[in-house]
Amino acid sequence: MAYRLELLSSARREFLALPADVRKRIDAHLMLLSENPRPRRVKGLKGHKGLWRIRVGNYRVVYEVDDEARVLTVTRVRLRATAYRAL
């Protein structure tokens, strides 16, 4: 059973502000994450228990996983240079 995918309102704004080709690539990765939220290429964020990140080109998608409720919540979709500021 797949995880339900949710985006925080701030993450949704970040996602919609991206160029269309980047949104398409990130969307494909998000669909894969909803099937398997912790594939091999995903890394946990050090110092932030429960947060994970995935690389999509120069962009990073930061998210958390609730295994009990089977919900994957995207908290950030940003360029690598700004993805980890003020977490």
C-alpha positions as CSV (number, residue, x, y, z in Angstrom):
1,M,0.0,0.0,0.0
2,A,1.4,3.4,-1.0
3,Y,2.0,6.3,1.4
4,R,-0.2,9.3,1.1
5,L,1.8,12.3,-0.2
6,E,1.3,15.7,1.4
7,L,3.1,19.0,0.8
8,L,3.3,21.7,3.4
9,S,1.9,25.0,2.0
10,S,5.4,26.5,1.9
11,A,6.7,23.4,0.0
12,R,3.8,23.6,-2.4
13,R,4.7,27.3,-3.1
14,E,8.3,26.3,-3.6
15,F,7.4,23.5,-5.9
16,L,5.0,25.6,-8.1
17,A,7.6,28.3,-8.5
18,L,10.0,25.9,-10.1
19,P,10.4,25.6,-13.9
20,A,8.0,23.1,-15.5
21,D,10.7,20.7,-16.5
22,V,12.1,20.6,-13.0
23,R,8.6,20.2,-11.5
24,K,8.1,17.2,-13.8
25,R,11.3,15.5,-12.7
26,I,10.6,16.1,-9.0
27,D,7.0,14.9,-9.4
28,A,8.2,11.6,-10.8
29,H,10.5,11.2,-7.8
30,L,7.7,12.0,-5.4
31,M,5.5,9.3,-6.9
32,L,8.4,6.8,-6.5
33,L,8.8,7.9,-2.8
34,S,5.1,7.4,-2.2
35,E,5.7,3.7,-3.0
36,N,9.0,3.4,-1.1
37,P,9.8,6.3,1.2
38,R,13.3,5.2,2.0
39,P,15.0,4.0,-1.2
40,R,18.8,3.4,-1.2
41,R,19.7,6.9,-2.5
42,V,17.7,8.7,0.3
43,K,19.7,10.1,3.3
44,G,18.6,11.1,6.7
45,L,19.4,14.6,7.8
46,K,22.0,14.7,10.5
47,G,20.7,16.6,13.6
48,H,17.1,16.4,12.4
49,K,15.6,13.1,13.5
50,G,12.8,12.0,11.2
51,L,13.7,14.2,8.3
52,W,14.9,12.7,5.0
53,R,16.2,14.2,1.8
54,I,16.5,13.1,-1.8
55,R,18.5,14.7,-4.6
56,V,16.8,15.6,-7.9
57,G,19.5,17.3,-10.0
58,N,20.5,20.5,-8.2
59,Y,17.4,20.4,-6.1
60,R,16.7,18.8,-2.7
61,V,13.4,17.5,-1.5
62,V,13.2,17.3,2.3
63,Y,10.4,15.2,3.9
64,E,9.3,13.3,6.9
65,V,7.7,9.9,7.0
66,D,4.9,8.8,9.4
67,D,4.9,5.0,9.1
68,E,1.9,4.5,11.3
69,A,-0.4,6.8,9.3
70,R,1.4,6.0,6.1
71,V,1.9,9.7,5.2
72,L,4.9,11.2,3.5
73,T,5.0,15.0,4.2
74,V,7.3,17.2,2.0
75,T,8.6,20.1,3.9
76,R,11.0,21.7,1.4
77,V,11.7,21.7,-2.3
78,R,14.7,23.9,-2.9
79,L,18.1,24.4,-4.6
80,R,20.8,22.6,-2.7
81,A,22.4,25.9,-1.6
82,T,19.3,26.9,0.3
83,A,17.6,23.6,1.2
84,Y,19.1,23.2,4.7
85,R,18.9,26.8,6.0
86,A,17.0,27.3,9.2
87,L,15.7,23.8,9.5
